[in-house]
Amino acid sequence: MTGIQNIFVAMGMVFELFDLKPEIKECENPKILNGLNQNIEFKDVCFEYVFN
């Protein structure tokens, strides 16, 4: 029974994520970058998810 309760709690958290609106909006007039025909490499980049 405890396992089923944990599943419902996890499902609730997933559905909360679906309801979130992104804080970053798409730009209406994006700038086109010419000359970037090669690879872009990210070094020492970190990110994290913050759950409230």
C-alpha distance matrix in Angstrom:
0.0 3.8 5.4 5.3 6.4 8.8 10.0 11.0 12.7 14.5 15.6 17.0 18.9 20.3 21.5 23.1 25.1 26.3 27.7 29.7 33.4 35.3 37.7 40.1 42.1 44.3 48.0 50.1 53.1 51.9 54.6 55.2 55.7 58.4 59.1 55.5 55.7 54.5 51.1 49.5 47.8 45.5 45.7 43.7 41.6 38.3 35.6 32.2 29.5 29.2 26.0 26.6
3.8 0.0 3.8 5.4 5.1 6.3 8.7 10.0 10.7 12.4 14.3 15.5 16.8 18.6 20.2 21.4 23.1 24.8 26.2 27.8 31.6 33.2 35.4 37.8 40.1 42.4 46.0 48.4 51.3 50.0 52.5 53.3 53.6 56.4 57.0 53.4 53.8 52.4 48.9 47.1 45.3 42.8 42.8 40.7 38.6 35.2 32.6 29.2 26.6 26.1 23.0 23.6
5.4 3.8 0.0 3.8 5.4 5.1 6.3 8.8 10.0 10.6 12.4 14.4 15.5 16.6 18.5 20.2 21.5 23.0 24.8 26.4 30.2 31.6 33.9 36.1 38.3 40.4 44.0 46.4 49.2 47.8 50.3 50.8 51.1 53.7 54.2 50.6 50.8 49.4 46.0 44.3 42.5 40.3 40.4 38.5 36.4 33.2 30.6 27.4 24.9 25.0 22.1 23.3
5.3 5.4 3.8 0.0 3.8 5.4 5.0 6.4 8.8 9.9 10.5 12.5 14.5 15.4 16.6 18.6 20.3 21.3 23.0 25.0 28.7 30.5 33.1 35.4 37.3 39.3 43.0 45.1 48.1 46.9 49.6 50.1 50.7 53.4 54.1 50.6 50.8 49.7 46.4 44.8 43.3 41.1 41.6 39.8 37.5 34.3 31.5 28.2 25.4 25.4 22.3 23.3
6.4 5.1 5.4 3.8 0.0 3.8 5.4 5.2 6.3 8.7 9.9 10.7 12.7 14.4 15.5 16.8 18.9 20.3 21.5 23.4 27.2 29.1 31.4 33.9 36.0 38.3 41.9 44.1 47.1 46.1 48.8 49.6 50.3 53.1 54.0 50.5 51.0 49.9 46.6 44.7 43.2 40.7 41.1 39.2 36.7 33.3 30.4 26.9 23.9 23.4 20.0 20.5
8.8 6.3 5.1 5.4 3.8 0.0 3.8 5.5 5.1 6.2 8.6 9.9 10.7 12.5 14.4 15.5 17.0 18.8 20.4 21.8 25.5 27.0 29.2 31.6 33.9 36.2 39.8 42.2 45.0 43.7 46.3 47.1 47.5 50.3 51.0 47.5 48.0 46.7 43.3 41.4 39.7 37.3 37.5 35.5 33.2 29.8 26.9 23.6 20.8 20.4 17.3 18.3
10.0 8.7 6.3 5.0 5.4 3.8 0.0 3.8 5.5 5.1 6.1 8.6 9.9 10.5 12.3 14.3 15.5 16.7 18.7 20.5 24.2 25.7 28.3 30.5 32.5 34.4 38.1 40.4 43.2 42.0 44.6 45.2 45.7 48.4 49.2 45.7 46.0 45.0 41.7 40.0 38.6 36.3 36.9 35.3 32.8 29.6 26.7 23.5 20.6 20.8 17.9 19.2
11.0 10.0 8.8 6.4 5.2 5.5 3.8 0.0 3.8 5.4 5.0 6.1 8.7 9.8 10.5 12.3 14.4 15.4 16.7 18.9 22.6 24.6 27.2 29.7 31.4 33.6 37.3 39.3 42.4 41.4 44.3 45.1 45.9 48.8 49.9 46.5 47.0 46.1 43.0 41.2 40.0 37.7 38.4 36.8 34.0 30.8 27.6 24.3 21.1 20.8 17.5 18.2
12.7 10.7 10.0 8.8 6.3 5.1 5.5 3.8 0.0 3.8 5.5 5.1 6.4 8.8 10.0 10.7 12.8 14.7 15.7 17.2 21.0 22.9 25.1 27.7 29.8 32.2 35.8 38.1 41.1 40.1 42.9 43.9 44.6 47.5 48.6 45.2 45.9 45.0 41.8 39.6 38.3 35.7 36.3 34.4 31.6 28.2 25.0 21.6 18.3 17.6 14.2 14.7
14.5 12.4 10.6 9.9 8.7 6.2 5.1 5.4 3.8 0.0 3.8 5.4 5.1 6.3 8.8 9.9 10.9 12.8 14.7 15.9 19.6 21.0 23.4 25.7 27.8 30.0 33.7 36.0 38.9 37.6 40.3 41.1 41.6 44.5 45.4 41.9 42.5 41.5 38.2 36.2 34.9 32.5 33.1 31.4 28.6 25.4 22.3 19.0 15.9 15.9 12.9 14.4
15.6 14.3 12.4 10.5 9.9 8.6 6.1 5.0 5.5 3.8 0.0 3.8 5.4 5.1 6.2 8.6 10.0 10.8 12.7 14.7 18.3 20.1 23.0 25.1 26.8 28.8 32.6 34.6 37.6 36.6 39.4 40.2 41.0 43.8 45.0 41.6 42.1 41.4 38.4 36.5 35.5 33.3 34.4 33.0 30.0 27.0 23.7 20.7 17.4 17.6 14.7 16.0
17.0 15.5 14.4 12.5 10.7 9.9 8.6 6.1 5.1 5.4 3.8 0.0 3.8 5.4 5.2 6.2 8.8 10.0 10.8 12.8 16.6 18.8 21.3 23.9 25.6 28.0 31.6 33.6 36.8 36.0 39.0 40.1 41.1 44.1 45.5 42.2 43.0 42.5 39.5 37.4 36.5 34.1 35.1 33.5 30.4 27.2 23.7 20.6 17.0 16.5 13.2 13.7
18.9 16.8 15.5 14.5 12.7 10.7 9.9 8.7 6.4 5.1 5.4 3.8 0.0 3.8 5.5 5.1 6.5 9.0 10.1 11.1 14.8 16.4 18.7 21.3 23.4 25.8 29.4 31.7 34.7 33.7 36.5 37.6 38.4 41.5 42.7 39.4 40.3 39.6 36.5 34.3 33.2 30.6 31.5 29.8 26.7 23.5 20.0 16.8 13.2 12.8 9.6 10.7
20.3 18.6 16.6 15.4 14.4 12.5 10.5 9.8 8.8 6.3 5.1 5.4 3.8 0.0 3.8 5.4 5.2 6.6 9.0 10.3 13.8 15.3 18.1 20.2 21.9 24.0 27.7 29.9 32.8 31.7 34.5 35.3 36.2 39.1 40.3 37.0 37.7 37.1 34.1 32.1 31.3 29.0 30.3 29.0 25.8 22.9 19.5 16.7 13.3 13.8 11.4 13.2
21.5 20.2 18.5 16.6 15.5 14.4 12.3 10.5 10.0 8.8 6.2 5.2 5.5 3.8 0.0 3.8 5.3 5.0 6.5 9.0 12.5 14.8 17.8 20.1 21.3 23.4 27.1 28.9 32.1 31.4 34.5 35.5 36.7 39.7 41.3 38.2 38.9 38.7 35.9 33.9 33.4 31.3 32.8 31.7 28.3 25.6 22.0 19.3 15.7 15.8 13.3 14.3
23.1 21.4 20.2 18.6 16.8 15.5 14.3 12.3 10.7 9.9 8.6 6.2 5.1 5.4 3.8 0.0 3.8 5.4 5.2 6.6 10.4 12.7 15.2 18.0 19.6 22.1 25.7 27.7 30.9 30.3 33.4 34.7 35.9 39.1 40.7 37.7 38.8 38.5 35.7 33.4 32.8 30.4 31.8 30.3 26.9 24.0 20.3 17.5 13.8 13.2 10.5 10.9
25.1 23.1 21.5 20.3 18.9 17.0 15.5 14.4 12.8 10.9 10.0 8.8 6.5 5.2 5.3 3.8 0.0 3.8 5.4 5.3 8.8 10.2 13.0 15.3 17.1 19.4 23.0 25.3 28.3 27.3 30.2 31.5 32.5 35.6 37.1 34.0 35.1 34.7 31.9 29.6 29.1 26.7 28.2 27.0 23.5 20.8 17.1 14.7 11.1 11.4 9.6 11.1
26.3 24.8 23.0 21.3 20.3 18.8 16.7 15.4 14.7 12.8 10.8 10.0 9.0 6.6 5.0 5.4 3.8 0.0 3.8 5.6 8.3 10.3 13.7 15.6 16.6 18.5 22.2 24.0 27.1 26.4 29.6 30.6 32.0 35.0 36.7 33.7 34.6 34.6 32.1 30.1 30.0 28.0 29.9 29.1 25.5 23.2 19.6 17.6 14.3 14.9 13.4 14.6
27.7 26.2 24.8 23.0 21.5 20.4 18.7 16.7 15.7 14.7 12.7 10.8 10.1 9.0 6.5 5.2 5.4 3.8 0.0 3.8 6.5 9.6 12.6 15.1 15.8 18.2 21.7 23.3 26.7 26.5 29.8 31.3 32.8 36.1 38.0 35.3 36.5 36.7 34.3 32.1 32.0 29.9 31.8 30.8 27.2 24.8 21.1 19.0 15.6 15.4 13.7 13.9
29.7 27.8 26.4 25.0 23.4 21.8 20.5 18.9 17.2 15.9 14.7 12.8 11.1 10.3 9.0 6.6 5.3 5.6 3.8 0.0 3.8 6.4 9.0 11.7 13.1 15.8 19.2 21.2 24.5 24.1 27.2 28.9 30.3 33.7 35.6 32.8 34.3 34.4 32.0 29.5 29.4 27.1 28.9 27.8 24.1 21.8 18.1 16.2 12.9 12.6 11.6 12.0
33.4 31.6 30.2 28.7 27.2 25.5 24.2 22.6 21.0 19.6 18.3 16.6 14.8 13.8 12.5 10.4 8.8 8.3 6.5 3.8 0.0 3.8 6.5 8.9 9.6 12.5 15.7 17.6 20.9 20.8 24.1 26.0 27.6 31.0 33.2 30.7 32.4 32.8 30.7 28.2 28.5 26.4 28.5 27.7 23.9 22.0 18.5 17.3 14.5 14.4 14.2 14.4
35.3 33.2 31.6 30.5 29.1 27.0 25.7 24.6 22.9 21.0 20.1 18.8 16.4 15.3 14.8 12.7 10.2 10.3 9.6 6.4 3.8 0.0 3.8 5.4 7.0 9.9 13.2 15.6 18.6 18.0 21.0 22.9 24.2 27.7 29.7 27.2 29.0 29.3 27.2 24.6 24.9 22.8 24.9 24.3 20.5 18.9 15.6 15.0 12.9 13.3 14.1 15.0
37.7 35.4 33.9 33.1 31.4 29.2 28.3 27.2 25.1 23.4 23.0 21.3 18.7 18.1 17.8 15.2 13.0 13.7 12.6 9.0 6.5 3.8 0.0 3.8 6.3 9.9 12.4 15.1 17.9 17.3 20.1 22.5 23.7 27.4 29.4 27.0 29.3 29.6 27.5 24.6 24.8 22.4 24.4 23.5 19.8 18.3 15.3 14.9 13.3 13.2 14.5 14.9
40.1 37.8 36.1 35.4 33.9 31.6 30.5 29.7 27.7 25.7 25.1 23.9 21.3 20.2 20.1 18.0 15.3 15.6 15.1 11.7 8.9 5.4 3.8 0.0 3.8 6.8 9.2 12.4 14.7 13.7 16.5 18.7 19.9 23.6 25.6 23.3 25.6 26.1 24.3 21.4 22.0 20.0 22.3 22.0 18.3 17.5 14.9 15.4 14.6 15.2 17.1 18.1
42.1 40.1 38.3 37.3 36.0 33.9 32.5 31.4 29.8 27.8 26.8 25.6 23.4 21.9 21.3 19.6 17.1 16.6 15.8 13.1 9.6 7.0 6.3 3.8 0.0 3.8 6.3 9.0 11.8 11.5 14.7 17.1 18.9 22.5 25.0 23.1 25.4 26.4 25.0 22.5 23.7 22.1 24.8 24.9 21.3 20.8 18.4 19.0 18.0 18.8 20.3 21.1
44.3 42.4 40.4 39.3 38.3 36.2 34.4 33.6 32.2 30.0 28.8 28.0 25.8 24.0 23.4 22.1 19.4 18.5 18.2 15.8 12.5 9.9 9.9 6.8 3.8 0.0 3.8 6.4 8.9 8.3 11.8 13.8 16.0 19.4 22.1 20.4 22.5 23.9 22.9 20.7 22.5 21.5 24.6 25.3 21.8 21.9 19.9 21.0 20.3 21.6 23.3 24.4
48.0 46.0 44.0 43.0 41.9 39.8 38.1 37.3 35.8 33.7 32.6 31.6 29.4 27.7 27.1 25.7 23.0 22.2 21.7 19.2 15.7 13.2 12.4 9.2 6.3 3.8 0.0 3.8 5.5 5.5 9.0 11.7 14.2 17.6 20.6 19.5 21.9 23.7 23.2 21.0 23.1 22.3 25.4 26.3 23.1 23.6 22.0 23.5 23.2 24.3 26.2 27.2
50.1 48.4 46.4 45.1 44.1 42.2 40.4 39.3 38.1 36.0 34.6 33.6 31.7 29.9 28.9 27.7 25.3 24.0 23.3 21.2 17.6 15.6 15.1 12.4 9.0 6.4 3.8 0.0 3.8 6.2 9.7 12.3 15.4 18.5 21.9 21.2 23.5 25.7 25.6 23.8 26.2 25.7 28.9 30.0 26.8 27.4 25.7 27.1 26.6 27.6 29.3 30.0
53.1 51.3 49.2 48.1 47.1 45.0 43.2 42.4 41.1 38.9 37.6 36.8 34.7 32.8 32.1 30.9 28.3 27.1 26.7 24.5 20.9 18.6 17.9 14.7 11.8 8.9 5.5 3.8 0.0 3.8 6.6 9.3 12.6 15.4 19.0 18.8 21.2 23.7 24.0 22.5 25.2 25.1 28.4 29.8 26.9 28.0 26.8 28.6 28.5 29.8 31.8 32.7
51.9 50.0 47.8 46.9 46.1 43.7 42.0 41.4 40.1 37.6 36.6 36.0 33.7 31.7 31.4 30.3 27.3 26.4 26.5 24.1 20.8 18.0 17.3 13.7 11.5 8.3 5.5 6.2 3.8 0.0 3.8 6.4 9.3 12.5 15.8 15.3 17.8 20.0 20.3 18.7 21.4 21.5 24.8 26.4 23.6 25.0 24.1 26.3 26.5 28.1 30.4 31.7
54.6 52.5 50.3 49.6 48.8 46.3 44.6 44.3 42.9 40.3 39.4 39.0 36.5 34.5 34.5 33.4 30.2 29.6 29.8 27.2 24.1 21.0 20.1 16.5 14.7 11.8 9.0 9.7 6.6 3.8 0.0 3.8 6.2 9.4 12.7 12.7 15.5 17.9 18.7 17.2 20.2 20.7 23.9 25.9 23.5 25.4 25.1 27.6 28.4 30.1 32.7 34.2
55.2 53.3 50.8 50.1 49.6 47.1 45.2 45.1 43.9 41.1 40.2 40.1 37.6 35.3 35.5 34.7 31.5 30.6 31.3 28.9 26.0 22.9 22.5 18.7 17.1 13.8 11.7 12.3 9.3 6.4 3.8 0.0 3.8 6.2 9.8 10.0 12.3 15.1 16.3 15.6 19.0 20.1 23.5 25.9 23.8 26.0 25.9 28.7 29.6 31.7 34.3 36.1
55.7 53.6 51.1 50.7 50.3 47.5 45.7 45.9 44.6 41.6 41.0 41.1 38.4 36.2 36.7 35.9 32.5 32.0 32.8 30.3 27.6 24.2 23.7 19.9 18.9 16.0 14.2 15.4 12.6 9.3 6.2 3.8 0.0 3.8 6.6 6.7 9.6 12.1 13.5 12.7 16.2 17.6 20.9 23.5 21.9 24.5 24.9 28.0 29.3 31.6 34.5 36.5
58.4 56.4 53.7 53.4 53.1 50.3 48.4 48.8 47.5 44.5 43.8 44.1 41.5 39.1 39.7 39.1 35.6 35.0 36.1 33.7 31.0 27.7 27.4 23.6 22.5 19.4 17.6 18.5 15.4 12.5 9.4 6.2 3.8 0.0 3.8 5.7 7.9 10.9 13.3 13.6 17.2 19.3 22.5 25.5 24.2 27.1 27.8 31.0 32.5 34.9 37.8 40.0
59.1 57.0 54.2 54.1 54.0 51.0 49.2 49.9 48.6 45.4 45.0 45.5 42.7 40.3 41.3 40.7 37.1 36.7 38.0 35.6 33.2 29.7 29.4 25.6 25.0 22.1 20.6 21.9 19.0 15.8 12.7 9.8 6.6 3.8 0.0 3.8 5.6 8.2 11.1 11.9 15.4 18.0 21.0 24.3 23.5 26.7 27.8 31.2 33.1 35.7 38.8 41.1
55.5 53.4 50.6 50.6 50.5 47.5 45.7 46.5 45.2 41.9 41.6 42.2 39.4 37.0 38.2 37.7 34.0 33.7 35.3 32.8 30.7 27.2 27.0 23.3 23.1 20.4 19.5 21.2 18.8 15.3 12.7 10.0 6.7 5.7 3.8 0.0 3.8 5.6 7.7 8.3 11.9 14.5 17.7 21.0 20.1 23.3 24.4 27.8 29.7 32.5 35.5 38.1
55.7 53.8 50.8 50.8 51.0 48.0 46.0 47.0 45.9 42.5 42.1 43.0 40.3 37.7 38.9 38.8 35.1 34.6 36.5 34.3 32.4 29.0 29.3 25.6 25.4 22.5 21.9 23.5 21.2 17.8 15.5 12.3 9.6 7.9 5.6 3.8 0.0 3.8 6.9 9.1 12.7 15.9 19.0 22.6 21.8 25.0 26.1 29.4 31.2 34.3 37.2 39.9
54.5 52.4 49.4 49.7 49.9 46.7 45.0 46.1 45.0 41.5 41.4 42.5 39.6 37.1 38.7 38.5 34.7 34.6 36.7 34.4 32.8 29.3 29.6 26.1 26.4 23.9 23.7 25.7 23.7 20.0 17.9 15.1 12.1 10.9 8.2 5.6 3.8 0.0 3.8 6.7 9.8 13.3 16.2 19.8 19.6 22.9 24.4 27.8 30.0 33.1 36.1 39.0
51.1 48.9 46.0 46.4 46.6 43.3 41.7 43.0 41.8 38.2 38.4 39.5 36.5 34.1 35.9 35.7 31.9 32.1 34.3 32.0 30.7 27.2 27.5 24.3 25.0 22.9 23.2 25.6 24.0 20.3 18.7 16.3 13.5 13.3 11.1 7.7 6.9 3.8 0.0 3.8 6.4 10.0 12.9 16.6 16.2 19.4 21.1 24.4 26.7 29.9 32.9 36.0
49.5 47.1 44.3 44.8 44.7 41.4 40.0 41.2 39.6 36.2 36.5 37.4 34.3 32.1 33.9 33.4 29.6 30.1 32.1 29.5 28.2 24.6 24.6 21.4 22.5 20.7 21.0 23.8 22.5 18.7 17.2 15.6 12.7 13.6 11.9 8.3 9.1 6.7 3.8 0.0 3.8 6.8 10.0 13.5 12.9 16.2 17.9 21.4 23.7 26.8 30.0 32.9
47.8 45.3 42.5 43.3 43.2 39.7 38.6 40.0 38.3 34.9 35.5 36.5 33.2 31.3 33.4 32.8 29.1 30.0 32.0 29.4 28.5 24.9 24.8 22.0 23.7 22.5 23.1 26.2 25.2 21.4 20.2 19.0 16.2 17.2 15.4 11.9 12.7 9.8 6.4 3.8 0.0 3.8 6.5 10.1 10.1 13.6 15.8 19.3 22.1 25.2 28.4 31.5
45.5 42.8 40.3 41.1 40.7 37.3 36.3 37.7 35.7 32.5 33.3 34.1 30.6 29.0 31.3 30.4 26.7 28.0 29.9 27.1 26.4 22.8 22.4 20.0 22.1 21.5 22.3 25.7 25.1 21.5 20.7 20.1 17.6 19.3 18.0 14.5 15.9 13.3 10.0 6.8 3.8 0.0 3.8 6.8 6.4 9.9 12.3 15.9 18.9 21.9 25.2 28.2
45.7 42.8 40.4 41.6 41.1 37.5 36.9 38.4 36.3 33.1 34.4 35.1 31.5 30.3 32.8 31.8 28.2 29.9 31.8 28.9 28.5 24.9 24.4 22.3 24.8 24.6 25.4 28.9 28.4 24.8 23.9 23.5 20.9 22.5 21.0 17.7 19.0 16.2 12.9 10.0 6.5 3.8 0.0 3.8 5.5 9.1 12.3 15.9 19.3 22.0 25.5 28.5
43.7 40.7 38.5 39.8 39.2 35.5 35.3 36.8 34.4 31.4 33.0 33.5 29.8 29.0 31.7 30.3 27.0 29.1 30.8 27.8 27.7 24.3 23.5 22.0 24.9 25.3 26.3 30.0 29.8 26.4 25.9 25.9 23.5 25.5 24.3 21.0 22.6 19.8 16.6 13.5 10.1 6.8 3.8 0.0 3.8 6.5 10.2 13.5 17.1 19.6 23.1 26.0
41.6 38.6 36.4 37.5 36.7 33.2 32.8 34.0 31.6 28.6 30.0 30.4 26.7 25.8 28.3 26.9 23.5 25.5 27.2 24.1 23.9 20.5 19.8 18.3 21.3 21.8 23.1 26.8 26.9 23.6 23.5 23.8 21.9 24.2 23.5 20.1 21.8 19.6 16.2 12.9 10.1 6.4 5.5 3.8 0.0 3.8 7.0 10.6 14.0 16.6 20.1 23.0
38.3 35.2 33.2 34.3 33.3 29.8 29.6 30.8 28.2 25.4 27.0 27.2 23.5 22.9 25.6 24.0 20.8 23.2 24.8 21.8 22.0 18.9 18.3 17.5 20.8 21.9 23.6 27.4 28.0 25.0 25.4 26.0 24.5 27.1 26.7 23.3 25.0 22.9 19.4 16.2 13.6 9.9 9.1 6.5 3.8 0.0 3.8 7.0 10.6 13.1 16.6 19.5
35.6 32.6 30.6 31.5 30.4 26.9 26.7 27.6 25.0 22.3 23.7 23.7 20.0 19.5 22.0 20.3 17.1 19.6 21.1 18.1 18.5 15.6 15.3 14.9 18.4 19.9 22.0 25.7 26.8 24.1 25.1 25.9 24.9 27.8 27.8 24.4 26.1 24.4 21.1 17.9 15.8 12.3 12.3 10.2 7.0 3.8 0.0 3.8 7.1 9.7 13.2 16.2
32.2 29.2 27.4 28.2 26.9 23.6 23.5 24.3 21.6 19.0 20.7 20.6 16.8 16.7 19.3 17.5 14.7 17.6 19.0 16.2 17.3 15.0 14.9 15.4 19.0 21.0 23.5 27.1 28.6 26.3 27.6 28.7 28.0 31.0 31.2 27.8 29.4 27.8 24.4 21.4 19.3 15.9 15.9 13.5 10.6 7.0 3.8 0.0 3.8 6.4 9.7 12.8
29.5 26.6 24.9 25.4 23.9 20.8 20.6 21.1 18.3 15.9 17.4 17.0 13.2 13.3 15.7 13.8 11.1 14.3 15.6 12.9 14.5 12.9 13.3 14.6 18.0 20.3 23.2 26.6 28.5 26.5 28.4 29.6 29.3 32.5 33.1 29.7 31.2 30.0 26.7 23.7 22.1 18.9 19.3 17.1 14.0 10.6 7.1 3.8 0.0 3.8 6.4 9.8
29.2 26.1 25.0 25.4 23.4 20.4 20.8 20.8 17.6 15.9 17.6 16.5 12.8 13.8 15.8 13.2 11.4 14.9 15.4 12.6 14.4 13.3 13.2 15.2 18.8 21.6 24.3 27.6 29.8 28.1 30.1 31.7 31.6 34.9 35.7 32.5 34.3 33.1 29.9 26.8 25.2 21.9 22.0 19.6 16.6 13.1 9.7 6.4 3.8 0.0 3.8 6.5
26.0 23.0 22.1 22.3 20.0 17.3 17.9 17.5 14.2 12.9 14.7 13.2 9.6 11.4 13.3 10.5 9.6 13.4 13.7 11.6 14.2 14.1 14.5 17.1 20.3 23.3 26.2 29.3 31.8 30.4 32.7 34.3 34.5 37.8 38.8 35.5 37.2 36.1 32.9 30.0 28.4 25.2 25.5 23.1 20.1 16.6 13.2 9.7 6.4 3.8 0.0 3.8
26.6 23.6 23.3 23.3 20.5 18.3 19.2 18.2 14.7 14.4 16.0 13.7 10.7 13.2 14.3 10.9 11.1 14.6 13.9 12.0 14.4 15.0 14.9 18.1 21.1 24.4 27.2 30.0 32.7 31.7 34.2 36.1 36.5 40.0 41.1 38.1 39.9 39.0 36.0 32.9 31.5 28.2 28.5 26.0 23.0 19.5 16.2 12.8 9.8 6.5 3.8 0.0
